[in-house]
Amino acid sequence: MQIQDRYEKNDSRPIQEQRFLARSKILLASNELNCLLGQPRQEHKAARRH
């Protein structure tokens, strides 16, 4: 938690990058939830085919 607080206070990155990081965190969390529920996302199915 301390690391996260430090990032929020000293975050001088562009807003777009911050938004991207937040979005990727949400996607990761939803992917983990779907894996726990046994419902893989479409992206995973496509990735396995390659």
C-alpha positions as CSV (number, residue, x, y, z in Angstrom):
1,M,0.0,0.0,0.0
2,Q,2.8,2.4,0.8
3,I,4.2,2.0,-2.8
4,Q,0.9,2.8,-4.3
5,D,0.5,5.9,-2.2
6,R,3.9,7.1,-3.2
7,Y,3.0,6.6,-6.9
8,E,-0.2,8.6,-6.5
9,K,1.6,11.5,-4.8
10,N,4.6,11.7,-7.2
11,D,2.8,10.6,-10.4
12,S,4.0,13.0,-13.1
13,R,3.1,10.6,-16.0
14,P,0.7,11.8,-18.7
15,I,-3.0,11.3,-18.0
16,Q,-3.3,9.0,-20.9
17,E,-0.7,6.6,-19.5
18,Q,-2.3,6.7,-16.1
19,R,-5.7,5.9,-17.7
20,F,-4.1,3.0,-19.6
21,L,-2.5,1.6,-16.5
22,A,-5.8,1.8,-14.6
23,R,-7.6,0.2,-17.5
24,S,-5.0,-2.6,-17.7
25,K,-5.4,-3.2,-14.0
26,I,-9.1,-3.5,-14.4
27,L,-8.7,-5.9,-17.3
28,L,-6.3,-8.1,-15.3
29,A,-8.7,-8.2,-12.4
30,S,-11.7,-9.1,-14.6
31,N,-9.5,-11.8,-16.4
32,E,-8.6,-13.3,-13.0
33,L,-12.3,-13.3,-12.0
34,N,-13.3,-14.9,-15.2
35,C,-10.7,-17.6,-14.8
36,L,-11.9,-18.3,-11.2
37,L,-15.4,-18.6,-12.6
38,G,-14.3,-20.8,-15.4
39,Q,-15.3,-18.3,-18.1
40,P,-12.3,-17.4,-20.2
41,R,-12.5,-14.2,-22.2
42,Q,-12.6,-14.0,-26.0
43,E,-9.0,-12.7,-26.1
44,H,-7.7,-15.8,-24.3
45,K,-9.5,-18.1,-26.8
46,A,-8.0,-16.1,-29.7
47,A,-4.5,-16.2,-28.1
48,R,-4.6,-19.9,-27.7
49,R,-5.4,-20.4,-31.4
50,H,-2.2,-18.6,-32.6
